[in-house]
């Protein structure tokens, strides 16, 4: 791929992000193109790695029932691979990002209750190789562009 998506690709991706289970025939109607064109475009986008997979986006009911937190981790460099492996096994970890600045990693957490978050933070602090943690509880999400398609020129 030459790194560019056309308007039809972007529109198709937006529809898939809104509902990845939308039948190709419905997508074709919305895009005003043939169903076979939709199927071919999706296959090409998958093959080229533009579409890496399909998943579930949690609804507001579950989203608002959860306690979300962002936790900065300072980690000994030699223990970093073991820390990452340990965090991969924790279902409450939504995302782990290596960052610059005061911390080495930022871990995005989702727990059912504040008590479960408290226990989880104690467990994280006891992992060998983690020197320091700093946690902020997410009070509300003001802007959410996670599902927005980045502009491609």
WOJOGI-V143561 format. One record per pair of residues at least 24 apart in sequence whose C-alpha atoms are under 10 Angstrom apart, sorted by the first residue. I is the first residue (numbers start at 1). J is the second residue. D is the distance in Angstrom with one decimal. If there is no record, write none. Layout:
BEGIN
I	J	D
I	J	D
END
This chain:
BEGIN
1	44	9.4
1	45	9.4
1	47	9.9
1	48	6.8
1	49	9.7
1	50	9.7
3	48	9.8
3	50	9.7
3	152	8.2
3	153	8.5
4	151	10.0
4	152	6.4
4	153	6.4
5	45	9.5
5	50	9.5
5	151	9.3
5	152	6.7
5	153	7.9
6	152	8.8
6	153	9.1
7	152	9.9
8	33	9.6
8	38	9.7
8	41	9.2
9	38	9.4
9	41	7.4
9	42	8.7
9	45	8.3
10	149	7.4
10	150	9.2
10	151	8.9
10	152	8.9
11	149	9.3
12	38	8.0
12	41	8.5
12	42	8.2
13	41	9.9
13	42	8.6
13	45	9.0
13	50	9.2
13	51	8.3
13	148	9.6
13	149	7.5
14	147	8.4
14	148	7.5
14	149	6.7
16	42	9.4
16	51	9.6
16	54	8.9
17	54	8.7
17	55	9.3
17	56	9.9
17	57	9.2
17	147	6.5
17	148	8.1
17	149	8.5
18	57	9.1
18	147	8.1
18	148	9.5
19	54	9.6
19	55	9.7
19	56	9.3
19	57	9.4
20	53	9.5
20	54	6.5
20	55	7.7
20	56	8.7
21	54	8.8
21	55	9.6
57	147	9.1
62	112	9.2
63	110	9.1
63	112	9.8
64	112	10.0
64	140	8.9
65	110	10.0
65	111	9.1
65	112	6.9
65	113	8.2
66	109	9.7
66	110	6.2
66	111	5.7
66	112	4.9
66	113	6.7
66	114	8.8
67	109	8.1
67	110	5.7
67	111	5.2
67	112	6.0
67	113	6.0
67	114	6.3
67	115	9.7
67	116	9.1
67	117	7.5
67	137	7.4
67	138	7.4
67	139	8.5
68	92	9.3
68	93	9.9
68	94	9.6
68	108	7.4
68	109	5.5
68	110	4.5
68	111	6.4
68	112	8.8
68	113	9.3
68	114	9.1
68	117	8.5
68	136	8.8
68	137	6.0
68	138	5.4
68	139	8.0
68	140	9.1
69	93	9.8
69	107	8.2
69	108	6.0
69	109	5.1
69	110	6.5
69	111	8.4
69	114	10.0
69	117	8.3
69	121	10.0
69	135	6.6
69	136	5.6
69	137	4.2
69	138	5.2
69	139	8.7
70	95	9.6
70	96	9.8
70	106	6.7
70	107	5.8
70	108	4.7
70	109	6.2
70	110	9.1
70	134	8.3
70	135	5.7
70	136	5.3
70	137	6.4
70	138	7.1
71	96	9.5
71	103	9.4
71	105	8.2
71	106	5.6
71	107	5.2
71	108	6.5
71	109	7.6
71	121	8.6
71	124	9.7
71	132	10.0
71	133	6.4
71	134	5.5
71	135	4.2
71	136	6.4
71	137	8.5
72	96	9.8
72	97	9.7
72	98	9.9
72	99	9.2
72	102	8.3
72	103	5.6
72	104	7.4
72	105	5.9
72	106	4.6
72	107	6.5
72	108	9.0
72	132	8.0
72	133	5.4
72	134	5.1
72	135	6.3
72	136	8.7
73	98	9.5
73	99	9.7
73	102	8.8
73	103	5.4
73	104	5.9
73	105	5.1
73	106	6.2
73	107	7.5
73	124	9.1
73	125	8.9
73	129	9.9
73	130	6.7
73	131	7.5
73	132	5.9
73	133	4.7
73	134	6.8
73	135	8.9
74	102	7.7
74	103	4.9
74	104	5.2
74	105	6.8
74	106	9.1
74	129	8.5
74	130	5.9
74	131	5.4
74	132	5.1
74	133	6.4
74	134	8.9
75	103	8.0
75	104	6.3
75	105	7.8
75	127	9.7
75	128	8.9
75	129	5.5
75	130	4.5
75	131	5.6
75	132	7.4
75	133	9.1
76	104	9.0
76	128	8.8
76	129	5.1
76	130	6.5
76	131	7.0
76	132	9.9
77	104	9.0
77	129	8.0
77	130	9.6
78	129	7.8
79	127	9.7
79	128	7.3
79	129	5.0
79	130	8.0
80	104	9.2
80	105	9.6
80	128	9.5
80	129	6.9
80	130	8.4
81	129	9.6
82	127	9.2
82	128	8.3
82	129	8.1
83	124	9.2
83	127	7.1
83	128	7.4
83	129	6.8
83	130	7.5
86	124	9.2
86	127	8.2
86	128	9.8
87	124	8.4
87	127	9.5
90	120	9.0
90	124	9.8
92	116	9.6
92	117	8.8
92	120	8.5
93	120	9.9
103	132	8.5
103	133	8.4
103	134	8.9
104	130	9.9
105	133	9.7
106	133	9.5
106	134	9.4
106	135	9.4
107	135	9.3
108	135	9.7
108	136	9.9
108	137	10.0
108	138	9.8
109	135	9.9
109	137	9.2
109	138	9.7
110	137	9.9
110	138	9.8
END
